[in-house]
Amino acid sequence: MTLLVSHEDGVAVLTLDRPEVHNAFDDALIAALTAAYKDAAENPHVRAVLLRANGPSFCAGADLNWMRRMASYSHAENVADAEALGALMRTIDTCPKPTLVRVHGSAFAGAIGLIACSDIAVAVPEALFAVTEVRIGLIPAVISPYLVRAMGARQARRYFLTAERFPAETALALGLIHEVVPAEELDAAMAKHLKALTAGSPAAQKATKELVAAVDRPLSAEVIADTARRIADQRASADGREGLGAFLEKRKPEWGQT
């Protein structure tokens, strides 16, 4: 068994269960996770999805035996394999139900993608994170959109390039996780978030996730043009003219004279 699925008080609990390999994922676990998230999304009795793990680690990234098989794949097979992982990340990211992840131990490589795709991520202080792909001549391509969105491009450049390990407090500062709590308080923290989520409207939560996705646009020519238009409009506004004039004349603007 690679994935345990249970339902507790309206929560679909997905537990990575390959402790002997630190919950490293392969094509079978990817398929099982994708199916489990899809089932939870379609189940009217599920209010939220919680991802957790058994054993000393959350997830060590890709399974070595899976990577050995990939080494002999054709280009087309590699594309199909990568697309399956991409489909998992997209399924988590677009799940209409709130998604949570409980992180302990190590979370490396693709595991960080699972975290970045989730709505709420909580970790213990001892958790360790790393985007390790460059150390084996690869790139974090499939998970990169979600990591860059969570961490920002500037921080992603550093951690993608160095593959250095960083602690939970750094992951918190980067925006990769939302909260760091002692191990003995981890389950209580997850219960707190789940309780808060059940107080919300399921339809409104689905619409809210769609709203965030709609306004969180990637940088594009359209976005650049929009920002230029916005600053031009503001410069031409009454407050813009007054503020700039006050600055140049070394006086307080009209709204700051009280």
Secondary structure, DSSP 8 states (H G I E B T S, - for coil): --EEEEEETTEEEEEE--GGGTT-B-HHHHHHHHHHHHHHHH-TT--EEEEEE-SS-SB-SB-HHHHHHHHT--HHHHHHHHHHHHHHHHHHHT-SS-EEEEE-SEEETHHHHHHHHSSEEEE-TT-EEE--GGGGT---TTTHHHHHHHH-HHHHHHHHHH---EEHHHHHHHTS-SEE--GGGHHHHHHHHHHHHHTS-HHHHHHHHHHHHHH-----HHHHHHHHHHHHHHHHSHHHHHHHHHHHTTS--GGG--
